[in-house]
Amino acid sequence: MIYKCKVLNELGSKQNVTMEANDEISLKALLKRQGYVLIHSSIVKEKKPNTFLAVSSKVKITEVIAFLRQFAVMIKATIPISESLNVLRNQKHTKAFKKVLMQVYYDVQSGVLLSDAFAKHPKVFPDFVTNMVAIGEESGQLESVLTSLASYYENDRIIKRKAKSAMTYPMILVVLTIIVFFFITLFILPQFQSTISELGGEVPTITKVIMGISDFIRSNILFIIIGVVVIILLIYLFFKTNKGKYIKDWLKLKIPFVGAISKNLITARFSRAFIILLGSGMTITDCLDNLKKMLGNRVFQDKFAYTIAEVKRGRRIAQAMENTKIFPPILSEMINVGERSSNLEEVLASTTTYFDDMVNQSITRATTALEPIMIVILGVVVGVVILSVLLPIIALMQSI
């Protein structure tokens, strides 16, 4: 917000100034830093931009990654945090991210810690980022923490993008199968049905079934569309509930091919996050508590809570993780080696490439298997419909 202020300057004279601040508390702090004492302030009304046609107000992860890297470079150059934020907030960003950075900047200017300023925007800066920044502030290693976070989210983004792209082609085939089926049953079959009826030919069972489906769809097309929309909406709303989110995460682990990709994604994310947390100087239990939030799957989180409880009772991490049976055995084995050699961070660092390869392999296997399966399903659907048309025609030709 922009404030029009009446202030006392250092000479004791009244002066009018215009100042941008997040709220009145931040305004007073900013004015005090510049040697002013606030007498009166009023918000200047501004015409707000029309966001009705905006595509999305969500901040993209690529923006956050670029911000973290640039921030780290400026901190390394010994530029003060508030000055760095002032420079970064004035760079080219989306409106949503620019607004967040402006609020963070004014909070820091008013004396709020950077980690606390980030914590006010959990959708942009998750708990993991906030906690790591707090550690960086306390240890004086903010630059290395920001760099590590940027690298972590960049790797995570690349892996997720690969997983999504791998599922694109099978989904296109599913949609294509549905479109082909509806097109044939709604527009092609009715023409053959009237022709066969006029000629009085014998209709095979398969043709009767397909034509019955065609008649039902054409007679109830409006209700079918409404029903599908309602079902999709109900499923969407259900998955927004706590129980729905848990079931969705459970399905991600159980659906063939998707389950393997999900497990390997979580494992790769876990190992990278563990390295960052260990490097920050956190205790093992604090590391595990933060890792639980990073798993991104409620089923994994619930089982991992058992691991944390066991470690707090004095059990080794590897043994506690192995008992939950949620991670690949090799991860537990490597952690066991790291614990026994008192070099857990280095051992985990040596496994990150392996787990990234596991993600790529599971994606490749899923794509290789799903593509021919979907092509066969598409061929069977089209083949059955075409056969239901050709059989009566052949029967008519034989009767002539």
N, C-alpha and C positions, 0 to 999 in steps of 0.2 A: 504493500500500500504506500501511497505517496502522501506525506503530511505537509501541511503548511503551518509553520511554527513561528511563534514569537518568543524570542530568547534574550537572555542577558549574556553579552560577550565578556571577555576577560577584562575589558576596561570598565565594565559595569553599565554599558550602554545597551539600550534595547535595539533589537535587530530582527528582521524578518528573514527566515530561511526556509527552503523547501528541502525535505529529506525523505528518502525512501527507506521504509523499515517494515519488518514483519508484523509488529504490533507496537503498542505504546511503551511497553517495558523495554523492548529493543531500541525504540526511538530515543528514550531517555539516556540509555547507555551509550548510544552512538554520539549524541550531542555532548555528553559529558567527556567522552574521549577527545572531542574537538574543542573543548574549553567553553562550552555553552551550558547555560542553565535554562531549562525549559520553563516558560511562563504559561503558555497556552498553545494548544495544537488542534488542528482540525484536518480531517481526511479530505483530500482533493478528490472529487468524483471524476472518475475516468470512464470512458466508454469501453465496456468490455467487449472483446472480440467474440463474434458469433461462432460457437463451437458445435452448432447443431449438425453442420455438414462435415465435421472433422472425422477422419477415418478411425482414429483411436487416440486416447489420451495416455495409453500405456507407454511407459518408458522402455525402449528396446535395450536388451542386454549389451548390444554392441556399443551403445552410447556410454553405458556405465563402465565397460572395459576401457574404452578410450579415455574416459575421465580419470580412472584410477591410474592408468599409465602416465598421463600428463601430470597428474597430481604428484606421483612418485618422483618424476623428473624434477619438478619444482622444489619439492622438499629436499631432494638430494643437493640441489643448488643453494640450499640454506635460505630459501625465500620463506618468510613467515607464512603460517597456515592461512590466516585471514587474507593476506595479500594474494596468495596463490588462488584462493577461492574467488576473490574479486576478479582476477584475470580469467579464470576458467568459466565463471558464470556469464561473462560477456562474450564468450565465443559462440560460434554457430551451433545451436542445439534446437531440438524440438521444443515447442511451447511448454509441454508438460515437464520436461527435464530442466528447462531453464527456470521454471517456477520453483522446482525443488531446490536447485542450487542457490537461488536467490534467498530462499528461506534458511538454508544451511549457513550461508554466508552471514546473514544478519544475526542468526543465533550465536555463531562463533564470535562475531563482533561484540555482542552483548555479554560475552564471558562464558558462554556455554561450551563444554568440551565438544570436540569434533564427533566423538563417538555418540554422545547424547543427541547432538544435532542430527546425525544420521538415523538414530533410533526413532525419530519422529516420522520417518518415511520408510516403514518396513516393506512396502511393495517395491521400492527401488533399492534400498539397502537392507537385505535380510539380516536376521540375528547373527548369522555367521560373520558377515562383514562388520557389523557393529561391534561384536565381541573381539574380533581380531584387531580392529582399529583401536579399541580401548587398550588392548595389550601393547600395541605399538606405541601408544601415547605414554604408557607407564614405563616401558622398557627403553624408550628413545630410539626404537627401530621402526618408526612409522613408514619410512621410505621402503624398506625391504618388505614390510607387511603389505603395503599397497601394491608393490610389484608382484608379490606372490599371489595376491587375490586376483589381479588382472590375468595372470597366467592360468590360474585355476579356472576362472570363468570362461576364458577363451577356449581351453581344452574341452571343458564341459559343453560349450556351445557347438564345437565342431563335431563331437561325438553324437550329440542329440540330433544335429542336422543330418548326419549320415543315417541315423536310425529312421528319421522321418522320410528321407528320400527313398530309403529301401522299401518302405511300405506304400509309397505313392503308386507304383505300377500295379501291384495287386488290387489296390482300392479302385483304380481306374477300370480294371477288368471286371470287378464286381458291379460297378455302376453300369458299365457297358452291357453286361449280361442282363441286368434288370431292364435297361432301355430296350434292348433287342426283343426280349420276351414280351414286354408291353406293346411294342410297336406291331409285332406279328399278330398277337392275340386281339388287338383292338382294330387294326386296319386291314390285315391280310386275310386272316381266317374268316371273318364275316362274309367276304366276297366268295370264297370257296364254298362256304356253308350254303349260301343261297343257290349256287350253281349245282351242287350235289343234290340238294332237295328237289330242284326242278327236274333233274334227270332221273331221279328216283333210284339212285344207286345205293348199294348196301354200304352202311357206314360202320367201319371197324370200331372196336371198343376204345382204342387209343385216341381215335378221332373224336368220339363222343365225349370222352373225358376232357380233352383239350378245348373242344368247342363249348362244353359246359362251363369251363373256367373262363373262356372268352365272353360268353353271355353274362356270367355273373359279374365280371369286371366292368363290362360296358353298362350294365344295368345299375351298378352301385358305385360307379367311379367317384362321384362326389363324396359319398360316405367313406370310401376307402381312403381318399386323400385326407379328409378331415381326421379319420381314425389314425392314420400314420403320423400326421402332424401332432395330434394329441399325445400319442404314445411316445414320440421323440421328446416332446416337451416335458412329459411326466418323468421320463428317464433322466433328462437333463436336470430337472429340479431335484430328483431323488439323489443324484450324484453330488449335489451341492450340500446335502446333509452329512452329518458325521458318519452315520451308518453307511450311507451311499458311497462316501469317499473311501471307507474301509473296504467295501465290496469291490469297488472299482480297482483299488490297489491289489486286492486279492486276485481279481481276474487277470490283471497285467502279468501276474506271476504264473498263472495256471494255463492261459491260452497257449496252445502250441506255437512255437517259434517266437512269439511275442514274449513269452516267459523267459526264454534264454537271453534275449536281448536286454530285457529289463534287469535281470539279475547281474549281468555283466556290466551294464551301465552303472548300477548302484555300487558294485565292487570297485570299478575304476574311480568313481567319484569319492568313495570312502578312502581309498589309499592316498589319493592326491590331497584330500582335506586333512587327513591324519598327518601327513608330512608337514603341511603348513602349521598345524597346531603344535606339533612337537618342536618345530623350529622356533616357535614364539616363546618357548620356555614355560608353557602351561604344565601343570601336573597331569599325570595320566588320567585320573578320574575326571578332571575338568575337560580334558581332550575328548574323552568318551561322551560326556554330557553334551558337548557341542556337536560331536559327530552324529549323535542321534537325530538332531534337527536337520542334518544335511542329507540323510538317506533318501528323502523324498518319497517314501512308501510307508504307509501306516502299519502294514503287516510286518515289515522289517523293523520298524521302530519299536513295536511292541515286543518282538523277540529280542531285539538288541538291548532293551531295558533289563532283560535277564542278565545279559553279559555285564552290564554296568554294575548291577547289584552283586554279581559274583566277584568282580574285581574289587569292589569296595570291601568285600568280606576277606580279601587276601589272596584270591585265586589268580593265576596268571591269565593274561588277556587271551592268549592262544587257546588255552584249555576252555575258558568260558565261552569263547566264540565257537569253538568246535562243537560244544554241546547244543548250541542253538540250531546248527545245521542250516544256516541261512546263507553263508558265504561259501565260495569254492574251497575245498580242502587245502589247496596250495596257499591261499592267503593265511590261513591259520598256521601252516607249516613255516611260512616265511616270518610271520610275527613271532613264532616260537624261537626261530633262529636269532631274530633281532633281540628278543628278551634275554636269551641266554648269553649273547655276546655283548649285551649292554650297548647295542648300536642299532636300535630299532629304526631310527629315522633314515639311516643310510641304507638299510636292508629294504625298507619300503620304497625308497627312491629307485632302487634297482629293479623293482617289480612293476613300476607304473607303465613302462612300455609294453610289458607282457599283458597287462590287463587291458590296455588300449587295443592290442592285437586281438584279444579275446572278444572284445566288442565288435571289431571289424569282421572277425570270423563268424560270429553268430548272425550278424547282419547279412553276410554273404550267403550263409547256409539258408537263412530264411528266404532270401530273394530267390535263390536257386531252386528251392523246393516249392515255393508258393506260385511262381510264374507258370510252370507247366500244369499245376493243379487247377489254377483258375482258367487256364486255356482249355483244359479238358472239360471243366464244368460248363464253360461257355459253349463249347462244341456240343456237349450232350443236350443242353437246353435247346439250342437251335436245331440240332438233329432231330430231337423228339417232335418238335413243332412241325418241321418240314416233313417228317415221316407221316405225321397225322394228316397232312395235306396230300401227300403222294399216294398213300395206300388206297383211299377211295377212288382216286383218278385211275390207278392201275386196275382196280376192280371194275370200273366202268368200261375201260378199254377192252378188258377180257370178255365182258358180257355182250359187247357189240358183235 
